[in-house]
């Protein structure tokens, strides 16, 4: 980014393993890293403002060469928008992010007999973060008015620890039945502490210190949370003649995130497999296995979900969330069935079908203020969500010679999720970002359904709506409009209405037809090449970035210069009609299909003779050089910057809201052994 140095990271790692005696050994690992950045990687403000800026203006001196303010936030009247000059903030805002992180682990293993092993493990993850955000006194706002500046400081200390003890017994009975029994105790603890102080009235110039803030404009906040959990589980595995395999597990969990009345919960898993090729000899098949499993797992609620919450505004306390001491984990039950086949000495195929059912899923349920004593909502175990998944993979060794080998792999999967039970009336879901409420949760519907206005596209649709066709026409963008408004500032699309008279209907579905991956691995003597292409077929994206840019006339599709004069649309057609006040509508739903060259790598292993020729054989007995590129190319018809857009990291919310696209990275590596 302009005027930013970017991210710098230094890290060091040490691993120590020591055998104390034939029965006892010790291992440890320690990693320290330091990250510094002068641009918030989670911030899209500079990117957002840049996309709203006029494409034909010099942002260095936007008001001409005589402009007294470099990177003036006030743009000329003919190019003004509410976002200002993106370079002014980057140039004049001082931002410092610093994060230290320590990862450590230690384990002790003792084997008193040939069939019993005892293990103890400890792990910790600690991070310290410090942030500073500073605008000097006199910093100009978007209207060019000097402000009193501002300073914000924050720090956080996060510590996660776990302690685990295992007892593992392995024994062979009757010469062909192998038994493995494991008993485990796991203790988890996580603490998060943060403090922040800020102010927006600095009393002196050039002093980024809290003492320089007018005391009347101080804002101070802090947070402290602790999460504890303990788990007991025991598992039993059997292997008979390496042909029949069975495994069973029972687990008992407790977490402080559960309600005080439901601290403990039980879960289980059982699985089995049969190597049927040992009993059924089929020509051309080298390995065949059928497997099935059933298991349960718990999903923990958020920290505050079980408690009463309040808000304070100007000394007034108001109630928000009603506590729930009966809040328990959401329970996922999954059945999985799989078939693995190795055939013709060069192909490995796998087919998997899985059913997942999540009961007691968390839902924020609105409450009657009279019945709840003034609380607005409560988190309850109120929903049930089901999912079905198919997975397929085929790996092949097409050629495997002494100097040349070539392997190809293909994977594909398809998932469908549905809300089977919803403990409240259907409601819109805030997908985050710019508060885009384009998704809708309703009992019986799939997750990822997009709701909004669907614009009419044909005269047949006009007739189906019971409208007088003589009053309407289809404009050059393919939308139905009123004839009387064609080519005027009042031109606007016409919304479809369902039988109930509502214009809020299904306009998209984020779920793809399937996801896929394709790998190729070629080796020629000491040179190897690897390529991975992955992507999705089908599935919609809501292009909120495009919609927002319509209001300022900044999106490329609004340009009329390359269109015949008779086909040109008034600017208000975009900034008013299709923009529609940021309300969700079908114009901004796009096909999210894509294929991406996710990884391309080239590696060369130096031979001993080559090491001698270059004169380093005395220093090293192995030398490998490789280059790895990621996100190298993308093939898609999506008009945005990146078809992998989503909000909050949730694939169910495929919405493009000014998120910075994925980076293309190239990494060079040298491996030396000596």
Buried (B, 14 or more C-beta within 10 A) or exposed (E): BEBEEEEEEEEEEEEEEEEEEEEBBBBBBBBBBBBBBBBEEEEBBBBBBBBBBBEEBEBEBBBEEEBEBBBBBBBEEEBBBEBBBBBBBBBBBEBBBBBBBBBBBBBBBBBEEEBBBBBEBBBBBBBBBBBBBBBBBEBBEBEBEEBBBBBBBBBBBBBBBBBBBBBBBBEEEEEEEBBBBBBBEBBBBBBBBBBBBBBBBBBEEEBBEBEBBEEEBEEEEEEEEEBEBBBBBBBBBBBBEEBBBBBBBBBEBBBBBBBEEBBEBEBBBBBBBBBBBBEEEEEEBBEBBBBBBBBBBBEBBEBBBBBEBEEEEEEEEEBEBBBBEEBBBBBBBBEBBBBBBBBEEBBBBBBBBBBBBBBBBBBBBEBEEEEBEEBBBBBBBBBBBBBBBBBBBBBBBEEEEEEEBBBBBBBBBBBEBBBBBBBBEEBBBBBBBBEBBBBBBEBEBBBBBBBBBBBBBEBEBBEEBEBEEEEBBBBEBEBBBBEEBBEEEBBBBBBBBEEEEEBBBBBBBBBBEBBBBBBBBBBEEEEBBBBBBBBBBBBBBBBBBBBBBBBBBBBEEBEBEEEEEEEBBBEBBBBBBBBBEBBBBBBBBBBBBBBBBBBBBBBBBBEEEBBEEEEBBEEEEEBBBBEBBBBBEBEBEBBBBBBBBBBEEBBBBBBBBBBBBBEEEEEEEEEEEE
